[in-house]
Amino acid sequence: MKREQKEKLVKDLEDIFKKVDNFYLVDFKGMSVSQSVELRNLIRKNSFSFKVVKNRLALISLKKDFPEDLIQCFQGPIAIAFAPQDPIGLARIIKSFSVKNKVLTVKGGIVEGQFLPPERFNEIATIDSKEDLLRKIGYLMAYPLIKLSRTWQAPLLSLGRMLSQLKTKN
């Protein structure tokens, strides 16, 4: 790779690291080409990105305020999976792919600007997505009103049934 290409790659990575607060460092050792293509297609289909980079170039492009623990994760073959919006969705994709194919391991990452050690990755992959949590909160907020509405409707419904029974009886 020529020096100009390396400088362009470092600049592109710097821009991505500035824009994206969520990414995972993935060890893809032992992954076949077909599995790699399948993973890339799956990630792109869900609006995420996946880059295989040289560790030295990635370390050059990292901001100086990244945790030292993250820098220690850059050993061996590394790919970076970026999630601009939904880190949980990307974690689920990576976890399901690694369980299915038994090839990926997460070495660490950054979620919402905080360092994520590899042992906590499963926690991120198993929590509900933001939309699901918002749905649950909405339901919990509306549930008392639904119960109140049903309570108020009950006497009217029983009165209506009683009147219809009287009508059929007469």
Secondary structure, DSSP 8 states (H G I E B T S, - for coil): --HHHHHHHHHHHHHHHHH-S-EEEEE-TT--HHHHHHHHHHHHHTT-EEEEE-HHHHHHHS-TTS-HHHHHT--SSEEEEE-SS-HHHHHHHHHHHHHHHS--EEEEEEETTEEE-GGGHHHHHHS--HHHHHHHHHHHHHHHHHHHHHHHHHHHHHHHHHHHHHHHH-
